[in-house]
Amino acid sequence: MTYVLRRILTTVPVLFLVTVMVFLLIHLIPGNPAQVILGQDATPSSIRALTVQLGLNKPMPVQYADWLGKVLHGNLGKSLLDGQPVNQIIAQRLPVTVELAFLTLFVALVIAFPLGIMAAVFRGKWQDAVAMFSATIGIAVPPFWVGILFLLLFTVRIHLFPSSGYAPLWVSPLKNLSVMVLPAVATGIREAAVLLRMLRASLLDVLDQDFIRTARAKGMSGYRIIMHHALKNALIPVITMGGLQVAGLLGGLVITETIFSLPGLGSLLVQSVFSRDYTTVQGTALVAAVAVVLVNVAVDVLYSLADPRIQLGGRAT
């Protein structure tokens, strides 16, 4: 627990830099946001009134201090479109993105682990060639193309899955999963390909270690060697890659959510950018960045669970 608290404290400077970057990226966009919001036909008086209302007439450091003060109190402001609190909008959208991210990772693990283990065990044989060919195809084919193909096949032609109509998992589990299956598989194929290659390389490195040769010399079964010794020692790079994938998915499911009409953070960000809702864009980008930082902390904690030789304090036994 001490390490976790210390690790969280070390993320404070990172989060501070994130707030600075999010604020500057929005305010460095050319043009007056008030004029962009009101449109080309807006009068100078209405533009000045909205500029004062948004606080855009204040110096940049003052604007940042005001915004940061609200953020530290859990206030991300109000949407410029309908006045709805950004906190409430994000609270409605975030569970969709989190669920899709973890379902995608689940699909990736289900595909990657059997194929990755098979590729390492049967190195140089046809099983290895099939697994690596599958990984190459998974990396080469864009997830959005797979998503469109799935929609055409399973929704338009076969009518097996709906194309929209998201429902929360706690409201209607069956309807929720029927909507989430296709986007999770479409995105998970690529993530599985990356994990497969990482797991194969890590397993091959472990299988060449002396302790594996010793286990074989003692007559230990191949299954026990792989599952109880080799796989456990090969998980660290896989956990690292899995953590990076989850972090990337939390902020990078824009295309998938748009294709499958899912009301997540990605689609919210796209809608806010096109509608020039700068307050919502700032809040969404900040929440996504914080989620990435927290995932990295969780990955550090998982290291010690996967390999007891790694201590949370940073020392090896």
Disulfide bonds with the S-S distance in Angstrom:
none
